[in-house]
Structure formats: C-alpha cells, structure tokens
C-alpha cells in the first residue's frame, strides 16, 4: 500500500497550499476584502435568479449615458456566474464561496498550463507559488470577490485551447466570452 502523499506530488501539495492559504484568509475575515464591485455583481445575480435572465440591466441603476438608453449588461457572464452562490442565506458567505470557486478555476488553469509545458516538479512548484504569492497586490486582488479571477482563468483556458488546437473547447470558450 502506497502512502497517499506520493501520489499527490510536489505540485499537488503546492496547489493544496495555495487553496489552504486563500481559503483560510477568506474563512477568517469577517467580510470579503471588497464589498463594492463583488456585491454589485452578486445583487444582480440575485435579481437574475428571481426575475429571470432578461430581468435586470444596467439601465435600472444608471441615470445618464449609453447604458440608460439600452438594456445591456457589459458583465452579463460575470453576473450570471454568481447565480449558484445566491443560494447561501448570507450574502457575505455567498461572495466568499464565489471568490474561492473562481480562485479554484484559476488554479486549475495555471496547473493545466504547467502540465502542458512539462516542467519538472520543483520548478513547477516555484512557478505556481510565485504566480499566487509573488506579488501581494495580485494575491489580495484575487480575494476581492470580483469577476477578474474568473475572466483570467477563462483567458488562460482559451490560450490553452488555441495552443492545443482544441477547436470545440475554443468555440465554447469564445461563446462564453461573447456573453
């Protein structure tokens, strides 16, 4: 019988460390690190859930300019991506859960690239840890509850689909990006 740690490997342990650090920070803070933009996307997601996808738009909240005259939402996919997290009774918990899920998608995208490049485990661990912890500004930006993290992971997945010539995946990702 093998010890499970050998199967996980160094890169897996580094990925687990990333999730534990960010998960701990999110779990032990009273509020998300940002209650502005993430909360706005979350509130629109709640309205999408109650009123349907054609319900709310930016014209409901603005008083001047292009968006008051046209029913559009430039961050439709971002708002829609928060809908599964509106089932939490507390908005703060929902935003934290969405933030952690978006962080997991980014981690998956980075791990996919590291696997594609076929780097040895120790340099791959260093790259992974530098990506997430190399800049404190970037690290804290990942926990703001904004769709930036999800969009970054979708961009990495799109680049992966182009490099690997996975046309069906690329078509699906481009369809998502049009939303």
C-alpha positions in Angstrom: 0.0 0.0 0.0 1.3 3.4 -1.0 1.3 6.5 1.1 -1.1 9.0 -0.5 1.4 11.8 -0.3 3.5 10.2 -3.0 0.6 10.2 -5.4 -0.2 13.9 -4.9 3.3 15.0 -5.7 5.1 18.3 -5.1 2.9 20.3 -7.5 -0.3 18.9 -5.8 1.0 19.9 -2.4 1.8 23.4 -3.7 -1.7 23.7 -5.1 -3.2 22.5 -1.8 -1.1 25.1 0.0 -2.5 27.8 -2.3 -6.1 26.7 -1.6 -5.5 26.4 2.2 -3.9 29.9 2.4 -6.6 31.7 0.4 -9.4 29.6 1.9 -8.1 30.4 5.4 -8.0 34.1 4.7 -11.5 34.1 3.3 -12.8 32.0 6.1 -11.3 34.0 9.0 -12.2 37.5 7.7 -15.5 38.9 8.8 -16.4 40.4 5.4 -14.9 39.9 1.9 -12.0 42.1 1.3 -14.1 44.2 -1.1 -17.9 44.8 -0.7 -18.2 47.1 -3.7 -17.9 45.5 -7.1 -18.4 41.9 -6.0 -21.5 42.9 -4.1 -22.9 44.6 -7.1 -22.4 41.5 -9.3 -23.9 39.4 -6.5 -27.0 41.6 -6.2 -27.5 41.4 -10.0 -27.1 37.6 -9.8 -29.9 37.6 -7.1 -32.1 39.5 -9.4 -31.3 37.2 -12.3 -32.4 34.3 -10.1 -35.7 35.9 -9.1 -36.6 37.8 -12.2 -35.0 35.7 -14.9 -32.1 36.4 -17.2 -34.0 39.1 -19.1 -34.9 40.9 -15.8 -32.3 43.4 -14.6 -29.9 45.5 -16.6 -27.6 48.4 -16.0 -30.3 50.8 -17.1 -32.1 50.1 -13.8 -29.2 51.7 -11.9 -27.8 54.5 -14.1 -29.3 57.8 -14.9 -27.1 59.1 -17.8 -25.3 57.8 -20.8 -25.4 54.9 -23.1 -26.5 52.2 -20.6 -29.6 54.2 -19.6 -30.9 54.1 -23.1 -30.0 50.5 -23.9 -30.9 47.3 -21.9 -27.4 45.8 -21.7 -25.1 44.4 -19.1 -21.5 44.5 -20.1 -20.6 42.0 -17.4 -23.5 39.6 -18.1 -21.4 36.4 -17.7 -19.8 37.7 -14.6 -23.2 38.5 -13.0 -24.6 35.1 -14.2 -21.6 33.3 -12.7 -22.6 34.4 -9.2 -26.1 32.9 -9.5 -25.3 29.5 -8.0 -23.8 31.3 -4.9 -27.0 33.2 -4.2 -28.4 30.1 -2.5 -26.4 30.9 0.6 -28.5 32.7 3.2 -25.8 35.2 3.9 -24.5 37.4 1.0 -21.1 37.6 2.5 -20.8 33.8 2.6 -22.0 33.6 -0.9 -19.4 36.1 -2.1 -16.7 34.3 -0.3 -17.8 31.0 -1.8 -17.8 32.5 -5.3 -14.4 34.0 -4.7 -13.0 30.7 -3.6 -14.6 28.9 -6.6 -13.2 31.4 -9.0 -9.8 31.0 -7.4 -10.1 27.2 -7.9 -10.8 27.8 -11.6 -7.7 30.0 -11.9 -5.6 27.4 -10.1 -6.9 24.7 -12.5 -6.0 26.9 -15.5 -2.5 27.5 -14.2 -2.0 23.8 -13.4 -3.2 22.9 -16.9 -0.5 25.2 -18.4 2.2 23.8 -16.2 1.2 20.3 -17.2 1.3 21.4 -20.9 4.8 22.8 -20.6 6.0 19.6 -18.8 8.3 21.3 -16.3 9.9 19.3 -13.6 8.1 19.2 -10.3 10.3 21.6 -8.2 10.4 24.4 -10.8 6.7 23.9 -11.3 6.1 24.4 -7.6 8.2 27.5 -7.6 6.3 28.9 -10.6 2.9 28.1 -9.0 3.8 29.7 -5.7 5.3 32.7 -7.4 2.2 33.1 -9.5 -0.1 33.2 -6.5 2.2 34.7 -3.8 4.8 36.6 -5.8 3.0 39.9 -5.6 1.0 40.8 -2.5 -1.1 43.2 -4.6 -2.0 40.4 -7.0 -2.7 38.0 -4.2 -5.1 40.4 -2.5 -6.7 41.2 -5.8 -7.6 37.5 -6.1 -9.7 37.8 -3.0 -11.8 40.8 -3.8 -14.8 38.9 -5.0 -14.7 40.4 -8.4 -15.1 38.5 -11.7 -11.5 39.4 -12.7 -10.3 36.0 -11.4 -12.9 34.1 -13.5 -12.1 36.1 -16.6 -8.4 35.5 -16.1 -8.9 31.7 -15.8 -11.2 31.7 -18.9 -8.4 33.6 -20.8 -5.8 31.0 -19.8 -8.2 28.2 -20.8 -8.7 30.0 -24.2 -5.0 30.2 -24.7 -4.6 26.6 -23.8 -7.3 25.6 -26.3 -5.6 27.6 -29.1 -2.1 26.1 -28.3 -3.6 22.5 -28.1 -5.8 23.1 -31.1 -8.9 22.0 -29.3 -11.4 23.7 -31.6 -14.6 22.5 -29.8 -13.3 23.8 -26.4 -12.2 27.0 -28.1 -15.6 27.5 -29.7 -17.3 27.0 -26.3 -14.9 29.4 -24.6 -15.3 32.1 -27.2 -19.1 31.7 -27.0 -18.8 32.3 -23.2 -16.6 35.3 -23.7 -19.2 36.9 -26.0 -21.6 36.9 -23.0 
